[in-house]
Amino acid sequence: MTACIVGWAHTPFGRLADETVESLVVRVANAALADAGIAAKDVDEIVLGHFNAGFSAQDFTASLVLQASPDLRFTRATRVENACATGAAAVHQGLQAIAAGSARIVLVVGVEQMTTTAPAEVGRNLLKASYVREEADIDGGFAGIFGQIASLYFQRWGDQSDALARIAAKNHRNGVGNPYAQLRKDLGYEFCRRESDRNPRVAGPLKRTDCSPVSDGAAALVLADVATALALDKAIVFRAAAHVQDFLPMARRDVLKFEGCALAWQRALAQAGVALDDLSFAEVHDCFTIAELIEYEAMGLVPEGQGARAIADGLVAKDGALPINPSGGLKAKGHPIGATGVSMHALAAMQLAGTAGDMQIKNARLGATFNMGGTAVANYVSILERLR
């Protein structure tokens, strides 16, 4: 145990037309420090997760966090990026600074503003997280990429349309209880299952309800070493933090196995000294419903090709053996790229502190997050537990 989450903050996710990247960063940075009871002058290091890729004209953003307080001036600050896993990359970099002894308190912020960008440009920006040489011409952007993955999965394991609709319906139902979620409406299985004018096909077998929305938002954490955390009001300790990076080109991998994801889970569980059955819940990266389905298999919840069983049998429901995405996941909560991984950690901390409100899992003791960049290229798993 080297570090704890001692404070957090989270904006609503969605179309935040009155905000900017700077205003979102300042807002959550100040709120997280206040939540932790930490003065800005006591922060040793700042890590900002901001993907950007063309969403913001301001591309040098690490020092924007200093705008939150004059007392942050001259604090070392770094922006990190690892595609859709940018937020978790920022969190894990903060953990490494504390583990190395170079920082006692780290402020981690994740942010993205995407909705001010034209839809066609959003798709082009996101495709920069693919292997551009071979994959940039795939129709439909990243939806097209995951549409291809879904089609290949269907060819190998049979039509999974029912399972994808159940995953979408589950996450929309869970999202109703999340005050930060972009989409707080229980759409129901039947709506998610049927193609319609309101739920058109997007790419391959994927419909609109299979795709996470374009979002603005920010989240922040205050990390502290264990000795410091024990003197504060709350401490959510990292039992494990694993990062596995895989080949970028899909052609060099079996994209239906998410092998980097599987290895990250194996390493994190071994490091924590726990089994999957010990977890109370997990927040995982459902950028598309097919991703969540394959992640059930990669994390070891069900055997390969049997992801549908996890949702059909209720294993991943809020009252199931292992609730997956009690927040509504990216599907309902939204997916502002740089903020997503930080958001997962903040929501997990809320669960373990017993302050998750209508999202709360009863007697949550041990939680996990999985944040993914690209098609299971960047894979980050954290396992968290309440220390105090």
N, C-alpha and C positions, 0 to 999 in steps of 0.2 A: 504494500500500500504506500504510494508515494504522493498522492494528491487527492483532493476532494473538491467537489463543487460546493461553494458556500453561499452563492447568490446567483440569481438569474432574472432575466426580463425577456419579454416577448411582445411584439406588436401584433395586432391583427394582420393576417395575410389576405391579400386581395388586390383590388385596383385602388391604389392609394394616390390619387391624382394630386393631392395637396402636399405630398411629401417629396423629398429628394433623397438620394443616397446619403447625403450629409445629414439631413434632419433625422433620418431613421437611425443612423449610427449614433448620433448624439443622444437621441431619446433612449435607446436601450442601454447605452453605456452608463449613463447617469442612473437609470432605474436599477440596473444590476448592482452597481456599487452601493446604492442606497439599500437594496434588499439584503446585501451581504453585511452591511454596517462597516464597510471599508472606505477609508478616505482616499481620494484620488492620488494624493501625494504618496501613499503607501504602495501603489502599483509598481511592480518592478519591470513588467514587460507587457506589451500589447500585441495581440495577434488578430488580424482582420481577415476573415474569409470573404472574398469578393470575386466571383467568376468573371463578370463583365462580358468579355468577348464581343464588345460592341454595343452593349445595352446602355452604357453611360459614356458621355464624352470625357468625363474625368476618369483617367485610367491609372492615376497614381494616387491611391486612396488610403494607404496605411495611416498617414498623419491626420486624416479627417477625424479619427477617434480622439485626437488631442483637443479638438474643438469642444469636447464635452466639459472640459475644465482647464483653467490655466495651470492647475497643479499637475496636469499630465504632460506639460511641456518638458521636453528633453528626455522623456521616457522612450526607451527603444521600442519601435513599432515595426512590424513586418506584415505585409499582405501575402497570403498564400492562396494557391489555386490548384485544384485537382478535379476539374470538371464538376459533375453534380455532387461529388464527395468533398467539395471545397470546405464546407462547414465542419465536417469531422476532421479534415486535415488541419484546420485551425485549432480545434480542441486538442488533438494529439500533439501538435507542436507545442502548445502550452504545457501539456503534461511532461514533454521531454525537457523543457526548460527547468521545470521544478525538479524532475528526477536528476538532472545534471547538477543541481545545486546553484544554478545561475540566477534563479528567481524564487522568491517565496510566495508572491502573489502575482497572478497573471490575469489580465482582462482579455477575454475572447469575445469577439463580435463577428456575427455573420450577417451579410446584407445583400440584397439584390433589388433593383427596380427594373422590371421587364415590360410592364404594360404600356409604357410610353413609346415603345418600339412597334412599328408596323408588323402585323402578323407574319408576312412573308419574310421579313428581316429576322424576326424571332427564330424562325426555322433555320435560316442560314447561320445565325449566331450559334445555335445549339449544335448544329452539325460540325462546328469546329472542335467539338469533343469526340468526334469520330476519327477514324483513320482516313483523312481527307483524300489521300491519293487513290483509294479504292472505294470509299463509301460516300463521298460527298454528293454524288449524283443520284442517290437513292431517292425516289419520289416520296414526298411527305415528311422530309426531315427525320428527326428521331422517332416520330410516330411511324414513319415508313420502315425504319430499322427494326423497331420492336414489332411492327406488323409482319415483317419477314420472319422474325424469331417465332412469333405466334403461329404463323403458317407452317413453319418447319416442325414446331412442337406438335401441332395437330396431325401432320403427316406421320410423325413417329409414334405418337401415343393416342391418336384419335381426337375427334372433335371435343374441344374443351369449352365450348361457348357457355354451357350452363355454369361451369366452375368460375369462369371470368365474371359472369354476371353476378354470381353469389359474392365474389370478392368485392366487386364494386358496390353492391347493395350493403354489405357489411360495413365497409368503410364510410359510406354516406350515412348510414344509421349511427355509427359511432361519432361521426363528425358533428352531429346535432348537439352533442354535449360539450363541444370544444369552443370556448368563447373566442378563440383566435382563428378559427377555421374560415376559409374563403367560402366554402359551400356548406351551409348548415341546413340541409334538407334531406329527409329520408326519402330517397327516390323509389325504394322498393325493388324487389327482384324482377318483377314483370317489366317494369320500365327499362331497367338495365339490360334485360335479356333481348328485348325486341328492337330491331332497327326501325327508326321512325324519323319524321321530319325534325323532331326535337332531339333525337339521338341517332344521328346519321353515321354511316360507316366512314371511318377516317383513313385506315390503311390496313390491308389484309383483312383478317377477321375482327380487327379492333374497331369499336364504336367510340363515340365521344365519351361515354361513361367509362371506358377503359383507359382514359388518358388523364393525367394530372393537368390542372389548369396553369395558364401563364399567370404569374403572381409577383406582387411586390411585398416586401416585408423584411424584418430584422429580428434577431434574437441575440442575447448576450449571456455569458457566464462569467462568474468570478471563480477562479481556481486558486487554491491555497495548499501549501504543504500540510501534512497531517497535524503537526504540532500547532500550527497557526489555526487550523480548522477547529481543533478541539476547544479552543477558547472562544469560538463564535457560536451563534445561535443554532446553526444547522450545518451538517456536514454529510454530503453524499459521496462516498468513497469509490474510487475506481478499483474494482477487484481485478480488472484486466483491460487491456487496450491493445488490439491487434490490427496491423495494417498489412495487406497483401496486395501487390501490384502485379497485374497480368499483362500479356501482350496486348498492344493496341489493336492491330488488325484482327477482325473477326475471322478472317481466312486462316489464321494460325491457331484457332481454338475451336472446340465444340461449343458453340454459343448456347446450347441447350442445357449445359451442365453447370455453368457459373462456378467453375472450379476455384477461382480466386476467392469467391464468396465462401465456398465450403471450407477452404483452408483457413480463412480468417476466423470463421466460427470455431473450427477445431482448435486453433491456437489459443483463442480467447478463453474457451471453456477449460482447456488444459491449464492455462495460466491462472485462472480463477479457482481451479480445483473443484469445479462443479459440473453437473450434467445439464443437458437441455431441460430435463424434467424438473430441475430445481428452480427454473425461472418462473417468476410471477407474471411476466408480460414481456413483450418486445415491440419496439418501434422499428419497422423495416422500410426499405426503400421501394415503395410501390409507385414509381413514376408511371408505370403502366401495369394493368392487372396481371398480364402475363409474367411480369418481373416478380410480383409477389408469389405467384403460383410456383415458379421455378425456385424461388428462395425457400419455400417450404421444404423442398427436396434438398437444396444445398446445405441448409442448416441442420438437416438430419431429422426433421420432424416426421417425414414419411419417406419411403424409398423412391428412387428415381422413377419418373413416369407416373407417380401416384399422388401428385400434388392436389388433384381434385378431391381426394379423400379427406384431406385436412379441412377443407371448407365444407364439404358435404356432410361430414360427421360432426361438425361443430367444434372441432379441436381448437380452432383459432378465433372463435366467437368471444365476445367480451366475458361471457360466463363459461368459456371452455377451458380445457386443460392448459393451454398456453395462448392467452389472448394476444392477437397480433394487431397492432395499430389501434389501440383504444382511443387514440386522438382523432381517428379518421384517416390517418396517413396522409401522404402527399395527395392522394386522390381527392379527399375532401378538404384537408387543411390548406392545400396549395403547395407550390414548389418554387419559391424564390431561390434560385440555385445556391448562392453563397450562404444563405441563412438556414437551409434545410437541415444540415447535420448539427448545427448548434441548437436549432429548435428541437430536434430529437432528444438531445441531452437535457435540455431544459424541461421538456415534458416528462422525461423519465425521472428527473429529480423531483418534480412535483408529485408524481405517483409515489415515490419512495418516502417523501416527506408527508404524505397523506393530505396534500393540498390541491389535488387535481379536480376537485369539484365533481361535476357530472361525468367526468371521464374516469373517475377513480376506480381502480381495481381493488376489491376488498382484500385487506391484509397483504398488500404488495410489499414484498421483502427483498426481492432480487430482480433487477430489470436489465434489459439489454437493448442496444441500438445497433442497427446496421445501415450504414450510409454507403451508397454505391456511385461511382463515377463512370460514365460511359456504359458499355455493355459488360458489366462485371469486370471492368479493367481496374479501377481503384476501389478497394474494398476495406472498409473500416468497421470493426466490431468493438463495442465497449460493453463491459459488464459492470453494473453499478449496484451499490448497497448502501443503505442508510447507516452511518456511523454514529450520528447523534441527531 
